[in-house]
Amino acid sequence: MKEKLLILTVLLHLASFATAQTIDSLPDSFYSDQPQGDAKPIPYPYVRQSDIVWSTDLWKTIEGAEKFNQFFYFPNDEFHTYGKKSLAFILWDAMAAGEIPIYEDDELLIPIDNEAFVERYTRPDTIQLEIGYDEDDNELYETIIRPKYFDGSEIYSYALRETWFIGKQDARQDSRRIALAPLKETFRELLQGEAIPLGIQPLFWVPMQHPAVRALLVRYTAYIDESNLARQPSWDWIFINQHYSAYVTRESNVALRKISDYVTGEDAILEAARIEDKIFDLESDMWEY
């Protein structure tokens, strides 16, 4: 009996020692702050092309400035305090490391070399600034080298391409996220340090169905609830469940027209709502007799 008690005591000490070692290995927490670290994305149900009776593509914009979508923009700390990243930094860091492919277009037909893109994007700007005049009243200029780096706080919105479809097996409507692009205000630099705005343009397009992209998104947390940091979903969950607010900017059409090409202002808002209502009504109409 005494031998059994001694063995039990030793085992308890070893267990407590192992627990202490585990806790000590985490610098600022008593538990792992990345529960999705070993998570794997859930495969989508297999769909045959011959089973699809109807499909269409939608292009949408997700505004990070909108209150419901603020978790797309925050946290935008470039130092990733407490290991937390915004979606912009998640995509950029993975792209710069060559972990995910990127494309120039939303059809995902023109691939971009990741290393060349990073080098081009972060190439320092050479600017000539006027600093005064010489004795003969000639203008004097000073050449300044301005370094460039990726700043996730400049990404306020995202462009998203989705495919909606109805299968004949169950006559239910489903959707897939096809491509995602961080949107950024771009400028053309002039010699004197001035810049001409070129509008908001996609930085690059990410293939959302690619296994590497899904594996990336399932590993990182989207901080949607500040009141409970222990229960935050992955970015893969966010896109699968469409947990965001977005508005339609284009529906697939022969002329490749955007909504803004034929209506503006309030009419554009109503047209976007009409397109969404039409698509959602399709499923219910199939069950009418």
MOCOR-V923174 format. One record per helix or strand of 2 or more residues. SS is the DSSP state (a for helix, b for strand). FROM is the first residue (numbers start at 0). LEN is the number of residues. If there is no record, write none. Layout:
ss=SS from=FROM len=LEN
ss=SS from=FROM len=LEN
//
This chain:
ss=a from=1 len=23
ss=a from=48 len=3
ss=b from=51 len=12
ss=a from=66 len=7
ss=a from=80 len=3
ss=a from=86 len=10
ss=b from=101 len=2
ss=b from=110 len=2
ss=a from=113 len=8
ss=b from=124 len=9
ss=b from=138 len=8
ss=a from=151 len=3
ss=b from=156 len=11
ss=b from=172 len=17
ss=b from=194 len=13
ss=a from=210 len=9
ss=a from=234 len=6
ss=b from=246 len=5
ss=a from=258 len=3
ss=a from=264 len=22
//
